[in-house]
């Protein structure tokens, strides 16, 4: 369960605090050689950068494809697990 918005209202009815959680879609395409400078983890059914932000890639960015194959959750379209693929590159 995620929190998308938070409102704190005083007893008199005035707005004291407002927080709106919105995802900003930023698409970054970079090519890296093995070993990758990132550490990944599965969060909410997708693979995200957990550690090792560099260049334009930041912590929390989601993997959307690997070598041109689209990612669907934690695996690719051809049913290979993304976390296992990154350890088998040579």
VOBA-357002 format. One record per atom (N, C-alpha, C, O, CB): residue in three letters; atom name; x negated, y, z. Coordinates in steps of 0.05 Angstrom, whole numbers, padded with zeros to 5 digits, always signed. Last residue first. Glycine has a CB too. Layout:
BEGIN
+-----+----+--------+--------+--------+
!  aa ! at !      x !      y !      z !
+-----+----+--------+--------+--------+
! ALA ! CA !      X !      Y !      Z !
...
+-----+----+--------+--------+--------+
% end
This chain:
BEGIN
+-----+----+--------+--------+--------+
!  aa ! at !      x !      y !      z !
+-----+----+--------+--------+--------+
! UNK !  N ! -00586 ! -00233 ! -00391 !
! UNK ! CA ! -00615 ! -00238 ! -00392 !
! UNK !  C ! -00628 ! -00217 ! -00410 !
! UNK !  O ! -00652 ! -00218 ! -00414 !
! UNK ! CB ! -00621 ! -00266 ! -00404 !
! UNK !  N ! -00531 ! -00237 ! -00346 !
! UNK ! CA ! -00544 ! -00224 ! -00368 !
! UNK !  C ! -00574 ! -00231 ! -00368 !
! UNK !  O ! -00586 ! -00233 ! -00346 !
! UNK ! CB ! -00540 ! -00194 ! -00367 !
! UNK !  N ! -00506 ! -00257 ! -00301 !
! UNK ! CA ! -00516 ! -00277 ! -00320 !
! UNK !  C ! -00529 ! -00264 ! -00345 !
! UNK !  O ! -00537 ! -00278 ! -00363 !
! UNK ! CB ! -00495 ! -00295 ! -00329 !
! UNK !  N ! -00484 ! -00219 ! -00270 !
! UNK ! CA ! -00507 ! -00233 ! -00258 !
! UNK !  C ! -00519 ! -00253 ! -00278 !
! UNK !  O ! -00540 ! -00264 ! -00272 !
! UNK ! CB ! -00498 ! -00247 ! -00233 !
! UNK !  N ! -00440 ! -00200 ! -00298 !
! UNK ! CA ! -00463 ! -00182 ! -00294 !
! UNK !  C ! -00487 ! -00195 ! -00282 !
! UNK !  O ! -00509 ! -00184 ! -00283 !
! UNK ! CB ! -00454 ! -00159 ! -00276 !
! UNK !  N ! -00405 ! -00244 ! -00296 !
! UNK ! CA ! -00418 ! -00237 ! -00321 !
! UNK !  C ! -00443 ! -00220 ! -00316 !
! UNK !  O ! -00464 ! -00224 ! -00328 !
! UNK ! CB ! -00399 ! -00223 ! -00340 !
! UNK !  N ! -00383 ! -00243 ! -00245 !
! UNK ! CA ! -00401 ! -00265 ! -00252 !
! UNK !  C ! -00417 ! -00259 ! -00278 !
! UNK !  O ! -00439 ! -00268 ! -00281 !
! UNK ! CB ! -00385 ! -00291 ! -00256 !
! UNK !  N ! -00351 ! -00198 ! -00247 !
! UNK ! CA ! -00372 ! -00199 ! -00227 !
! UNK !  C ! -00392 ! -00222 ! -00232 !
! UNK !  O ! -00415 ! -00220 ! -00225 !
! UNK ! CB ! -00360 ! -00202 ! -00199 !
! UNK !  N ! -00315 ! -00212 ! -00289 !
! UNK ! CA ! -00334 ! -00190 ! -00292 !
! UNK !  C ! -00357 ! -00191 ! -00272 !
! UNK !  O ! -00380 ! -00187 ! -00280 !
! UNK ! CB ! -00320 ! -00163 ! -00290 !
! UNK !  N ! -00299 ! -00275 ! -00313 !
! UNK ! CA ! -00299 ! -00258 ! -00289 !
! UNK !  C ! -00322 ! -00237 ! -00292 !
! UNK !  O ! -00345 ! -00244 ! -00297 !
! UNK ! CB ! -00304 ! -00275 ! -00263 !
! UNK !  N ! -00265 ! -00286 ! -00374 !
! UNK ! CA ! -00290 ! -00287 ! -00359 !
! UNK !  C ! -00289 ! -00267 ! -00336 !
! UNK !  O ! -00280 ! -00245 ! -00339 !
! UNK ! CB ! -00315 ! -00282 ! -00377 !
! UNK !  N ! -00220 ! -00282 ! -00407 !
! UNK ! CA ! -00218 ! -00296 ! -00381 !
! UNK !  C ! -00244 ! -00301 ! -00367 !
! UNK !  O ! -00246 ! -00318 ! -00349 !
! UNK ! CB ! -00204 ! -00322 ! -00385 !
! UNK !  N ! -00222 ! -00248 ! -00449 !
! UNK ! CA ! -00229 ! -00276 ! -00455 !
! UNK !  C ! -00231 ! -00293 ! -00429 !
! UNK !  O ! -00242 ! -00314 ! -00429 !
! UNK ! CB ! -00255 ! -00278 ! -00470 !
! UNK !  N ! -00213 ! -00198 ! -00426 !
! UNK ! CA ! -00192 ! -00210 ! -00442 !
! UNK !  C ! -00197 ! -00240 ! -00448 !
! UNK !  O ! -00178 ! -00255 ! -00451 !
! UNK ! CB ! -00189 ! -00195 ! -00468 !
! UNK !  N ! -00244 ! -00205 ! -00360 !
! UNK ! CA ! -00242 ! -00194 ! -00387 !
! UNK !  C ! -00219 ! -00208 ! -00402 !
! UNK !  O ! -00207 ! -00227 ! -00392 !
! UNK ! CB ! -00268 ! -00198 ! -00402 !
! UNK !  N ! -00223 ! -00191 ! -00292 !
! UNK ! CA ! -00234 ! -00208 ! -00313 !
! UNK !  C ! -00231 ! -00194 ! -00340 !
! UNK !  O ! -00217 ! -00174 ! -00343 !
! UNK ! CB ! -00220 ! -00235 ! -00313 !
! UNK !  N ! -00198 ! -00160 ! -00256 !
! UNK ! CA ! -00225 ! -00168 ! -00249 !
! UNK !  C ! -00237 ! -00186 ! -00270 !
! UNK !  O ! -00259 ! -00197 ! -00265 !
! UNK ! CB ! -00225 ! -00182 ! -00222 !
! UNK !  N ! -00160 ! -00124 ! -00301 !
! UNK ! CA ! -00163 ! -00130 ! -00273 !
! UNK !  C ! -00192 ! -00137 ! -00267 !
! UNK !  O ! -00210 ! -00121 ! -00273 !
! UNK ! CB ! -00145 ! -00154 ! -00264 !
! UNK !  N ! -00185 ! -00134 ! -00359 !
! UNK ! CA ! -00158 ! -00136 ! -00348 !
! UNK !  C ! -00160 ! -00144 ! -00319 !
! UNK !  O ! -00163 ! -00168 ! -00313 !
! UNK ! CB ! -00140 ! -00156 ! -00364 !
! UNK !  N ! -00227 ! -00099 ! -00404 !
! UNK ! CA ! -00223 ! -00112 ! -00378 !
! UNK !  C ! -00194 ! -00111 ! -00370 !
! UNK !  O ! -00180 ! -00092 ! -00374 !
! UNK ! CB ! -00240 ! -00097 ! -00356 !
! UNK !  N ! -00244 ! -00112 ! -00472 !
! UNK ! CA ! -00227 ! -00098 ! -00452 !
! UNK !  C ! -00225 ! -00114 ! -00426 !
! UNK !  O ! -00221 ! -00138 ! -00426 !
! UNK ! CB ! -00200 ! -00092 ! -00464 !
! UNK !  N ! -00307 ! -00113 ! -00499 !
! UNK ! CA ! -00284 ! -00130 ! -00491 !
! UNK !  C ! -00270 ! -00117 ! -00468 !
! UNK !  O ! -00281 ! -00111 ! -00448 !
! UNK ! CB ! -00294 ! -00159 ! -00483 !
! UNK !  N ! -00351 ! -00081 ! -00507 !
! UNK ! CA ! -00329 ! -00078 ! -00525 !
! UNK !  C ! -00305 ! -00096 ! -00519 !
! UNK !  O ! -00285 ! -00094 ! -00533 !
! UNK ! CB ! -00338 ! -00083 ! -00552 !
! UNK !  N ! -00385 ! -00094 ! -00463 !
! UNK ! CA ! -00393 ! -00101 ! -00491 !
! UNK !  C ! -00369 ! -00101 ! -00510 !
! UNK !  O ! -00367 ! -00118 ! -00528 !
! UNK ! CB ! -00406 ! -00129 ! -00491 !
! UNK !  N ! -00330 ! -00087 ! -00423 !
! UNK ! CA ! -00358 ! -00096 ! -00423 !
! UNK !  C ! -00364 ! -00106 ! -00451 !
! UNK !  O ! -00351 ! -00124 ! -00461 !
! UNK ! CB ! -00362 ! -00119 ! -00401 !
! UNK !  N ! -00285 ! -00037 ! -00397 !
! UNK ! CA ! -00293 ! -00057 ! -00417 !
! UNK !  C ! -00323 ! -00064 ! -00413 !
! UNK !  O ! -00338 ! -00048 ! -00401 !
! UNK ! CB ! -00288 ! -00046 ! -00445 !
! UNK !  N ! -00274 ! -00010 ! -00350 !
! UNK ! CA ! -00252 ! -00015 ! -00369 !
! UNK !  C ! -00259 ! -00034 ! -00392 !
! UNK !  O ! -00241 ! -00045 ! -00405 !
! UNK ! CB ! -00242 ! +00012 ! -00380 !
! UNK !  N ! -00287 ! -00004 ! -00283 !
! UNK ! CA ! -00297 ! -00016 ! -00308 !
! UNK !  C ! -00273 ! -00021 ! -00326 !
! UNK !  O ! -00255 ! -00035 ! -00318 !
! UNK ! CB ! -00313 ! -00043 ! -00301 !
! UNK !  N ! -00277 ! +00059 ! -00250 !
! UNK ! CA ! -00268 ! +00032 ! -00256 !
! UNK !  C ! -00280 ! +00022 ! -00282 !
! UNK !  O ! -00283 ! +00037 ! -00301 !
! UNK ! CB ! -00237 ! +00031 ! -00258 !
! UNK !  N ! -00311 ! +00096 ! -00199 !
! UNK ! CA ! -00303 ! +00093 ! -00227 !
! UNK !  C ! -00297 ! +00064 ! -00233 !
! UNK !  O ! -00310 ! +00046 ! -00222 !
! UNK ! CB ! -00325 ! +00103 ! -00246 !
! UNK !  N ! -00333 ! +00095 ! -00148 !
! UNK ! CA ! -00304 ! +00095 ! -00151 !
! UNK !  C ! -00294 ! +00092 ! -00179 !
! UNK !  O ! -00270 ! +00087 ! -00184 !
! UNK ! CB ! -00292 ! +00119 ! -00139 !
! UNK !  N ! -00388 ! +00136 ! -00161 !
! UNK ! CA ! -00376 ! +00116 ! -00143 !
! UNK !  C ! -00346 ! +00118 ! -00145 !
! UNK !  O ! -00335 ! +00140 ! -00144 !
! UNK ! CB ! -00385 ! +00120 ! -00114 !
! UNK !  N ! -00399 ! +00153 ! -00231 !
! UNK ! CA ! -00398 ! +00159 ! -00202 !
! UNK !  C ! -00385 ! +00136 ! -00187 !
! UNK !  O ! -00372 ! +00119 ! -00198 !
! UNK ! CB ! -00382 ! +00185 ! -00197 !
! UNK !  N ! -00437 ! +00168 ! -00286 !
! UNK ! CA ! -00421 ! +00147 ! -00273 !
! UNK !  C ! -00423 ! +00151 ! -00243 !
! UNK !  O ! -00444 ! +00153 ! -00231 !
! UNK ! CB ! -00432 ! +00119 ! -00281 !
! UNK !  N ! -00471 ! +00204 ! -00309 !
! UNK ! CA ! -00443 ! +00212 ! -00307 !
! UNK !  C ! -00426 ! +00192 ! -00293 !
! UNK !  O ! -00402 ! +00197 ! -00288 !
! UNK ! CB ! -00432 ! +00217 ! -00335 !
! UNK !  N ! -00527 ! +00188 ! -00271 !
! UNK ! CA ! -00518 ! +00202 ! -00296 !
! UNK !  C ! -00489 ! +00212 ! -00292 !
! UNK !  O ! -00483 ! +00226 ! -00272 !
! UNK ! CB ! -00519 ! +00183 ! -00320 !
! UNK !  N ! -00505 ! +00144 ! -00219 !
! UNK ! CA ! -00526 ! +00159 ! -00234 !
! UNK !  C ! -00514 ! +00169 ! -00260 !
! UNK !  O ! -00493 ! +00159 ! -00269 !
! UNK ! CB ! -00550 ! +00140 ! -00239 !
! UNK !  N ! -00491 ! +00108 ! -00160 !
! UNK ! CA ! -00482 ! +00128 ! -00179 !
! UNK !  C ! -00506 ! +00142 ! -00193 !
! UNK !  O ! -00525 ! +00150 ! -00179 !
! UNK ! CB ! -00464 ! +00149 ! -00165 !
! UNK !  N ! -00495 ! +00063 ! -00126 !
! UNK ! CA ! -00514 ! +00067 ! -00147 !
! UNK !  C ! -00505 ! +00087 ! -00168 !
! UNK !  O ! -00511 ! +00084 ! -00192 !
! UNK ! CB ! -00519 ! +00042 ! -00161 !
! UNK !  N ! -00437 ! +00026 ! -00109 !
! UNK ! CA ! -00462 ! +00038 ! -00101 !
! UNK !  C ! -00479 ! +00042 ! -00125 !
! UNK !  O ! -00478 ! +00026 ! -00144 !
! UNK ! CB ! -00477 ! +00019 ! -00080 !
! UNK !  N ! -00389 ! +00011 ! -00133 !
! UNK ! CA ! -00390 ! +00014 ! -00103 !
! UNK !  C ! -00415 ! +00028 ! -00094 !
! UNK !  O ! -00414 ! +00042 ! -00074 !
! UNK ! CB ! -00389 ! -00014 ! -00091 !
! UNK !  N ! -00345 ! +00017 ! -00185 !
! UNK ! CA ! -00373 ! +00022 ! -00177 !
! UNK !  C ! -00373 ! +00027 ! -00147 !
! UNK !  O ! -00359 ! +00045 ! -00138 !
! UNK ! CB ! -00385 ! +00046 ! -00193 !
! UNK !  N ! -00295 ! -00035 ! -00189 !
! UNK ! CA ! -00303 ! -00007 ! -00187 !
! UNK !  C ! -00333 ! -00006 ! -00179 !
! UNK !  O ! -00344 ! -00025 ! -00168 !
! UNK ! CB ! -00286 ! +00008 ! -00166 !
! UNK !  N ! -00246 ! -00075 ! -00218 !
! UNK ! CA ! -00275 ! -00074 ! -00211 !
! UNK !  C ! -00283 ! -00044 ! -00212 !
! UNK !  O ! -00279 ! -00030 ! -00231 !
! UNK ! CB ! -00292 ! -00091 ! -00231 !
! UNK !  N ! -00182 ! -00090 ! -00189 !
! UNK ! CA ! -00199 ! -00080 ! -00210 !
! UNK !  C ! -00228 ! -00078 ! -00200 !
! UNK !  O ! -00233 ! -00079 ! -00176 !
! UNK ! CB ! -00189 ! -00052 ! -00220 !
! UNK !  N ! -00149 ! -00102 ! -00145 !
! UNK ! CA ! -00147 ! -00117 ! -00170 !
! UNK !  C ! -00162 ! -00107 ! -00193 !
! UNK !  O ! -00156 ! -00113 ! -00216 !
! UNK ! CB ! -00118 ! -00119 ! -00177 !
! UNK !  N ! -00166 ! -00067 ! -00104 !
! UNK ! CA ! -00138 ! -00066 ! -00115 !
! UNK !  C ! -00136 ! -00079 ! -00142 !
! UNK !  O ! -00122 ! -00069 ! -00159 !
! UNK ! CB ! -00130 ! -00036 ! -00117 !
! UNK !  N ! -00231 ! -00078 ! -00120 !
! UNK ! CA ! -00214 ! -00061 ! -00104 !
! UNK !  C ! -00187 ! -00059 ! -00118 !
! UNK !  O ! -00185 ! -00051 ! -00141 !
! UNK ! CB ! -00226 ! -00032 ! -00099 !
! UNK !  N ! -00292 ! -00112 ! -00122 !
! UNK ! CA ! -00263 ! -00113 ! -00130 !
! UNK !  C ! -00247 ! -00097 ! -00110 !
! UNK !  O ! -00248 ! -00101 ! -00086 !
! UNK ! CB ! -00253 ! -00142 ! -00131 !
! UNK !  N ! -00353 ! -00077 ! -00137 !
! UNK ! CA ! -00336 ! -00093 ! -00119 !
! UNK !  C ! -00307 ! -00092 ! -00130 !
! UNK !  O ! -00300 ! -00074 ! -00145 !
! UNK ! CB ! -00337 ! -00082 ! -00090 !
! UNK !  N ! -00422 ! -00069 ! -00158 !
! UNK ! CA ! -00393 ! -00069 ! -00163 !
! UNK !  C ! -00379 ! -00084 ! -00141 !
! UNK !  O ! -00390 ! -00101 ! -00128 !
! UNK ! CB ! -00386 ! -00080 ! -00190 !
! UNK !  N ! -00477 ! -00028 ! -00164 !
! UNK ! CA ! -00465 ! -00050 ! -00149 !
! UNK !  C ! -00435 ! -00047 ! -00152 !
! UNK !  O ! -00424 ! -00025 ! -00149 !
! UNK ! CB ! -00474 ! -00051 ! -00118 !
! UNK !  N ! -00523 ! -00007 ! -00216 !
! UNK ! CA ! -00498 ! -00005 ! -00200 !
! UNK !  C ! -00493 ! -00031 ! -00185 !
! UNK !  O ! -00502 ! -00052 ! -00192 !
! UNK ! CB ! -00475 ! +00001 ! -00218 !
! UNK !  N ! -00562 ! -00010 ! -00255 !
! UNK ! CA ! -00567 ! +00006 ! -00231 !
! UNK !  C ! -00544 ! +00008 ! -00212 !
! UNK !  O ! -00545 ! +00024 ! -00193 !
! UNK ! CB ! -00577 ! +00033 ! -00239 !
! UNK !  N ! -00573 ! -00075 ! -00282 !
! UNK ! CA ! -00556 ! -00052 ! -00280 !
! UNK !  C ! -00562 ! -00036 ! -00254 !
! UNK !  O ! -00568 ! -00049 ! -00234 !
! UNK ! CB ! -00527 ! -00060 ! -00281 !
! UNK !  N ! -00635 ! -00097 ! -00309 !
! UNK ! CA ! -00615 ! -00099 ! -00289 !
! UNK !  C ! -00599 ! -00073 ! -00287 !
! UNK !  O ! -00610 ! -00051 ! -00290 !
! UNK ! CB ! -00627 ! -00106 ! -00262 !
! UNK !  N ! -00605 ! -00086 ! -00373 !
! UNK ! CA ! -00606 ! -00102 ! -00348 !
! UNK !  C ! -00633 ! -00099 ! -00335 !
! UNK !  O ! -00653 ! -00098 ! -00350 !
! UNK ! CB ! -00600 ! -00132 ! -00355 !
! UNK !  N ! -00589 ! -00020 ! -00395 !
! UNK ! CA ! -00603 ! -00045 ! -00398 !
! UNK !  C ! -00602 ! -00060 ! -00371 !
! UNK !  O ! -00598 ! -00048 ! -00350 !
! UNK ! CB ! -00632 ! -00041 ! -00407 !
! UNK !  N ! -00529 ! +00015 ! -00414 !
! UNK ! CA ! -00551 ! +00010 ! -00395 !
! UNK !  C ! -00563 ! -00017 ! -00401 !
! UNK !  O ! -00550 ! -00036 ! -00411 !
! UNK ! CB ! -00540 ! +00010 ! -00366 !
! UNK !  N ! -00492 ! +00066 ! -00441 !
! UNK ! CA ! -00504 ! +00040 ! -00447 !
! UNK !  C ! -00528 ! +00037 ! -00428 !
! UNK !  O ! -00546 ! +00055 ! -00427 !
! UNK ! CB ! -00513 ! +00038 ! -00477 !
! UNK !  N ! -00428 ! +00095 ! -00427 !
! UNK ! CA ! -00457 ! +00095 ! -00425 !
! UNK !  C ! -00467 ! +00067 ! -00431 !
! UNK !  O ! -00453 ! +00047 ! -00427 !
! UNK ! CB ! -00466 ! +00104 ! -00396 !
! UNK !  N ! -00373 ! +00135 ! -00426 !
! UNK ! CA ! -00385 ! +00112 ! -00440 !
! UNK !  C ! -00415 ! +00114 ! -00439 !
! UNK !  O ! -00426 ! +00133 ! -00450 !
! UNK ! CB ! -00374 ! +00110 ! -00469 !
! UNK !  N ! -00321 ! +00153 ! -00386 !
! UNK ! CA ! -00350 ! +00156 ! -00390 !
! UNK !  C ! -00360 ! +00131 ! -00404 !
! UNK !  O ! -00356 ! +00109 ! -00394 !
! UNK ! CB ! -00365 ! +00161 ! -00363 !
! UNK !  N ! -00263 ! +00186 ! -00375 !
! UNK ! CA ! -00274 ! +00163 ! -00389 !
! UNK !  C ! -00303 ! +00170 ! -00396 !
! UNK !  O ! -00309 ! +00189 ! -00409 !
! UNK ! CB ! -00258 ! +00157 ! -00415 !
! UNK !  N ! -00221 ! +00199 ! -00323 !
! UNK ! CA ! -00246 ! +00208 ! -00335 !
! UNK !  C ! -00258 ! +00184 ! -00349 !
! UNK !  O ! -00263 ! +00163 ! -00336 !
! UNK ! CB ! -00265 ! +00221 ! -00315 !
! UNK !  N ! -00163 ! +00215 ! -00296 !
! UNK ! CA ! -00174 ! +00196 ! -00315 !
! UNK !  C ! -00198 ! +00209 ! -00329 !
! UNK !  O ! -00194 ! +00228 ! -00345 !
! UNK ! CB ! -00152 ! +00188 ! -00335 !
! UNK !  N ! -00151 ! +00222 ! -00229 !
! UNK ! CA ! -00159 ! +00237 ! -00253 !
! UNK !  C ! -00172 ! +00217 ! -00271 !
! UNK !  O ! -00191 ! +00203 ! -00264 !
! UNK ! CB ! -00179 ! +00260 ! -00245 !
! UNK !  N ! -00097 ! +00209 ! -00188 !
! UNK ! CA ! -00120 ! +00198 ! -00202 !
! UNK !  C ! -00126 ! +00215 ! -00226 !
! UNK !  O ! -00108 ! +00221 ! -00242 !
! UNK ! CB ! -00115 ! +00168 ! -00210 !
! UNK !  N ! -00080 ! +00243 ! -00129 !
! UNK ! CA ! -00075 ! +00238 ! -00157 !
! UNK !  C ! -00100 ! +00228 ! -00170 !
! UNK !  O ! -00122 ! +00237 ! -00164 !
! UNK ! CB ! -00065 ! +00264 ! -00171 !
! UNK !  N ! -00050 ! +00256 ! -00070 !
! UNK ! CA ! -00070 ! +00238 ! -00082 !
! UNK !  C ! -00063 ! +00233 ! -00111 !
! UNK !  O ! -00043 ! +00221 ! -00117 !
! UNK ! CB ! -00072 ! +00211 ! -00066 !
! UNK !  N ! -00043 ! +00314 ! -00036 !
! UNK ! CA ! -00032 ! +00299 ! -00059 !
! UNK !  C ! -00054 ! +00283 ! -00071 !
! UNK !  O ! -00074 ! +00293 ! -00080 !
! UNK ! CB ! -00020 ! +00319 ! -00080 !
! UNK !  N ! -00026 ! +00342 ! +00025 !
! UNK ! CA ! -00046 ! +00327 ! +00011 !
! UNK !  C ! -00033 ! +00311 ! -00011 !
! UNK !  O ! -00013 ! +00296 ! -00006 !
! UNK ! CB ! -00062 ! +00308 ! +00030 !
! UNK !  N ! -00015 ! +00396 ! +00067 !
! UNK ! CA ! -00005 ! +00381 ! +00044 !
! UNK !  C ! -00028 ! +00368 ! +00030 !
! UNK !  O ! -00049 ! +00380 ! +00025 !
! UNK ! CB ! +00010 ! +00400 ! +00024 !
! UNK !  N ! +00006 ! +00427 ! +00127 !
! UNK ! CA ! -00014 ! +00413 ! +00112 !
! UNK !  C ! -00002 ! +00397 ! +00090 !
! UNK !  O ! +00020 ! +00385 ! +00093 !
! UNK ! CB ! -00031 ! +00394 ! +00131 !
! UNK !  N ! +00050 ! +00458 ! +00143 !
! UNK ! CA ! +00024 ! +00462 ! +00156 !
! UNK !  C ! +00001 ! +00449 ! +00140 !
! UNK !  O ! -00021 ! +00461 ! +00139 !
! UNK ! CB ! +00024 ! +00449 ! +00184 !
! UNK !  N ! +00108 ! +00490 ! +00126 !
! UNK ! CA ! +00088 ! +00470 ! +00117 !
! UNK !  C ! +00061 ! +00477 ! +00128 !
! UNK !  O ! +00050 ! +00498 ! +00124 !
! UNK ! CB ! +00087 ! +00470 ! +00086 !
! UNK !  N ! +00158 ! +00502 ! +00176 !
! UNK ! CA ! +00138 ! +00511 ! +00157 !
! UNK !  C ! +00118 ! +00489 ! +00150 !
! UNK !  O ! +00112 ! +00472 ! +00167 !
! UNK ! CB ! +00123 ! +00536 ! +00169 !
! UNK !  N ! +00195 ! +00486 ! +00213 !
! UNK ! CA ! +00200 ! +00480 ! +00185 !
! UNK !  C ! +00180 ! +00490 ! +00166 !
! UNK !  O ! +00184 ! +00488 ! +00142 !
! UNK ! CB ! +00226 ! +00491 ! +00178 !
! UNK !  N ! +00186 ! +00487 ! +00267 !
! UNK ! CA ! +00201 ! +00510 ! +00256 !
! UNK !  C ! +00206 ! +00507 ! +00226 !
! UNK !  O ! +00221 ! +00523 ! +00214 !
! UNK ! CB ! +00186 ! +00536 ! +00261 !
! UNK !  N ! +00154 ! +00443 ! +00274 !
! UNK ! CA ! +00182 ! +00442 ! +00284 !
! UNK !  C ! +00199 ! +00465 ! +00273 !
! UNK !  O ! +00223 ! +00462 ! +00270 !
! UNK ! CB ! +00182 ! +00443 ! +00315 !
! UNK !  N ! +00116 ! +00435 ! +00212 !
! UNK ! CA ! +00120 ! +00442 ! +00240 !
! UNK !  C ! +00149 ! +00441 ! +00248 !
! UNK !  O ! +00167 ! +00437 ! +00231 !
! UNK ! CB ! +00109 ! +00470 ! +00245 !
! UNK !  N ! +00096 ! +00381 ! +00172 !
! UNK ! CA ! +00114 ! +00404 ! +00175 !
! UNK !  C ! +00118 ! +00409 ! +00204 !
! UNK !  O ! +00123 ! +00391 ! +00220 !
! UNK ! CB ! +00141 ! +00398 ! +00160 !
! UNK !  N ! +00054 ! +00353 ! +00127 !
! UNK ! CA ! +00056 ! +00358 ! +00156 !
! UNK !  C ! +00072 ! +00384 ! +00159 !
! UNK !  O ! +00064 ! +00405 ! +00150 !
! UNK ! CB ! +00028 ! +00361 ! +00170 !
! UNK !  N ! +00054 ! +00304 ! +00078 !
! UNK ! CA ! +00064 ! +00330 ! +00085 !
! UNK !  C ! +00065 ! +00332 ! +00116 !
! UNK !  O ! +00075 ! +00314 ! +00129 !
! UNK ! CB ! +00092 ! +00336 ! +00073 !
! UNK !  N ! +00021 ! +00269 ! +00028 !
! UNK ! CA ! +00024 ! +00272 ! +00057 !
! UNK !  C ! +00032 ! +00301 ! +00063 !
! UNK !  O ! +00019 ! +00320 ! +00053 !
! UNK ! CB ! -00002 ! +00264 ! +00072 !
! UNK !  N ! +00021 ! +00219 ! -00023 !
! UNK ! CA ! +00026 ! +00247 ! -00014 !
! UNK !  C ! +00030 ! +00248 ! +00015 !
! UNK !  O ! +00042 ! +00229 ! +00027 !
! UNK ! CB ! +00049 ! +00259 ! -00029 !
! UNK !  N ! +00005 ! +00167 ! -00030 !
! UNK ! CA ! +00004 ! +00185 ! -00053 !
! UNK !  C ! +00008 ! +00214 ! -00045 !
! UNK !  O ! -00002 ! +00232 ! -00059 !
! UNK ! CB ! +00024 ! +00177 ! -00073 !
! UNK !  N ! -00025 ! +00113 ! -00002 !
! UNK ! CA ! -00013 ! +00138 ! +00005 !
! UNK !  C ! -00017 ! +00157 ! -00019 !
! UNK !  O ! -00039 ! +00162 ! -00027 !
! UNK ! CB ! -00025 ! +00150 ! +00032 !
! UNK !  N ! -00011 ! +00044 ! -00017 !
! UNK ! CA ! -00027 ! +00068 ! -00019 !
! UNK !  C ! -00011 ! +00092 ! -00011 !
! UNK !  O ! +00013 ! +00093 ! -00013 !
! UNK ! CB ! -00037 ! +00071 ! -00048 !
! UNK !  N ! -00017 ! -00023 ! +00000 !
! UNK ! CA ! +00000 ! +00000 ! +00000 !
! UNK !  C ! -00018 ! +00025 ! +00000 !
! UNK !  O ! -00037 ! +00026 ! +00015 !
! UNK ! CB ! +00019 ! +00000 ! +00024 !
+-----+----+--------+--------+--------+
% end
